[in-house]
Amino acid sequence: MKRIKPSILLFILIILTLGFSRCTNKPDKQAVSDQLSLKIASIATDSTLTVGEPILQLDLIDQLYQKGNGLLSQKWDAENNVRELLSAIENATQNGLNPEDYHLTSINYLIEKIANSNPTSAEDVAELELLLTDSFLLLASHLAAGKTNATKIDPQWNAAKRDLEINWPTFVDSVLQAEKIAETLESLVPHHFQYTNLQKALLKYRSIQADGGWAAFNPTEPKLVKGMSHPDVILLRNRLAKTQGFISIDTSDSTLFDESLHQQLLIFQRRNGLTPDGTLGPKTVEALNITVDQRIETIAANLERWRWIDDSLGAKHIMVNIADFNMQLIENRKVVFETEAIVGRTYRRTPVFSSMMTFMVLNPDWTVPPTILNNDIIPAVRKNIRYLAQKNMKVITREGKEVDPSKIDWQKASSGNFPYMIRQMPGKDNALGQVKFMFPNSHNVYIHDTPTRDLFNQTERTFSSGCIRINRPIEFAKILVETHPSVAAEDIDRLLKQPNPKTIRFTQAIPVHLIYLTSWADDEGTVYFRPDIYDRDAILVAALKQAYERPNLAAN
């Protein structure tokens, strides 16, 4: 099917929306109504129209086309509505979506066919009507809540969801009557600044794609460092320039790995979650060889994740990006505190969810959760009965009485038949460090300090059993009590010197969002990528490439 030129399209639309006044043998309203009735009835058993397109929102369309005076009324009888819808479909790429998911080629085909037919087929008009309605419902729902089902794609994704509470039949009717298709669809796009920034990044990478992208980078030298002269340096400079702009040459020798190139390589490494050592090694070469198409897919996947997430994260909120090993305290769009984080191992993944932080505990003890008890502690005690004493741990009954570890048959012990708790006392070696930050959740996950601070020197920090360890917990604690009526920041140091746990409840709960984003961008559209540590991108990218996803709008 060939695409129709915009100028011809506008002429055709005027003909269509004036009731085919320039067609000598136009179908009357009754004929179109009859065809709409027949089509709606037939697609109940076979959703595919004669043009080969499936109608995905039959139940909702059936509600929309209610009979009035014996006729099923046409909905798309205003030229402006059709023009704005087609423009929105063509611009779906700005949201990382595929225009062909919204019947674009078939709609254009039918418009041209109708314009060139005499007499005009009532069946064609009815099919065009259904395609326009279905495409609007699909695009609107995908912008409002995502093309894909978050829980099907990622069962561990439980972040606060977008819920626009739309009554779709009333919504569609009112939008068409007001002739505000473009304005309405734009209002459904996530309002979070991170979404807008990613759109800017997507536009830049589509421009790079249109310009041919970048060639495979295959250096002959296994390692390049500043000061070396090698022909591979020219290839490196050209590759970095594709995404980072022109790179000046400090000397007349273009093969010299100079300071300017060294700084640009550091920038690339930081933007891609690599160790910023300024050395061209295997991991950096691997990142350089990720194609522009793959980068666009990653950006599109993360735009979809933002369509899953509630617009209102809280004027003041805590955000942990698991894939970036990073925690931020954000207030009115500004990052007021940021620190490195350690997240769950690949086999003990940190879950994605939202909650409310209500209190923190200084000098916390630690009650070992069942998974760690069964997989780590009990096996360790079997090997070394002194393990508990060495770790400052005690065996406690449910009533709080201490039990002698030597009196327990550890060979038979397991989390399923172990009637005790194991608790690590406060101290410098406590697994939670000097402070923990609590937000009720079913995952038994929270944010805390750690005694193993050297791990923060690693670039990839998947070392925990699911909880979030942060690098500057005391500073974070002091910031959180700035508005507390009875605890001041200077009190924290004094309280930490006391031997027992001290609970500090916040006067206002703070929203906490543990999310998973493998790309994001700043206000200028400069994009950052991170390795997909939990292998969550591939299934989402594949789902976005599938032609159709049937959203359940009729139930809303």
SULWO-V713522 format. One line per field, one symbol per residue. ss: DSSP state (A for helix, B for strand, O for the rest). phi: phi as a letter, one per 30 degrees, with the letter a starting at -180 (. if undefined). A space follows every 10 residues. Layout:
BEGIN
ss = ???
phi = ???
END
This chain:
BEGIN
ss = OOOOOAAAAA AAAAAAAOOO OOOOOOOOAA AAAAAAAAAA AAOOOOOBOO OOOBOOOAAA AAAAOOBBOO BBOOOOOOAA AAAAAAAAAA AAAAAOOOAA AAOAAAAAAA AAAAAOOOOO OAAAAAAAAA AAAAAAAAAA AAAAAOOOOA AAAOOOBBOO BOOOOOOAAA AAAAAAAAOO AAAAAAAAOO OOAAAAAAAA AAAAAAAAAA OOOOOOOOOO OOOBOOOOBO OAAAAAAAAA AAAAOOOOOO OOOOOBOOAA AAAAAAAAAA AOOOOOOOOB OAAAAAAAOO OAAAAAAAAA AAAAAAAABO OOOOOBBBBB BAAAOBBBBB BOOBBBBBBB BBBBOOOOOO OBBBBBBBBB BBOOOBBOOA AAAAAAAAAA AAAOOOAAAA OOBBBBOOOO OBBOAAAOOO OOOOOOOOOO BBBBOOOOOO OOOOBBBBBO OOOOOOBBOO OOAAAAAOOO OBBBOOOBBB OOAAAAAAAA OOOOOOOOAA AAAAAAOOOO OBBBBBBBBB BBBBBOOOBB BOOOOOBBBO OOOOOOAAAA AAAAAOOOOO OOOOOO
phi = .ddcdedded dddddddcii dccdbddddd dddddddddd ddddcbdddd dicdcccded ddddcddbhi cdddcccbed dddddddddd cdedcicced dbiedddddd dddddccadd dddddddded dddddddddd ddddbjdcce dddbeddbde cdbdhcdded ededddddhb ddddddddde cddddddddd dddddddddd djibdecbdd cdabbejdca eddddddddd ddcbiecdcd bdcddddcdd dedddddedd dcicddcicd bedddeddcd dddddddddd ddddddddce dcdjebacbc cedchbbbcc bhicdcabad bcbdddcbdd dcababdcab bdhddbddde ddeddbdeed dedbddeddd chcbcbdddj ddbdeddcdd dcdaddbcdb ccbcdeldcd dcicabccbe adchcacada dcdddddddc bcbcckdccb dbdddddddd cecddbbced dddddddddc dbcbcddbdc dbbcbbbcaa bdddidcbbb eddchcdedd eddddddbbd dcdddd
END
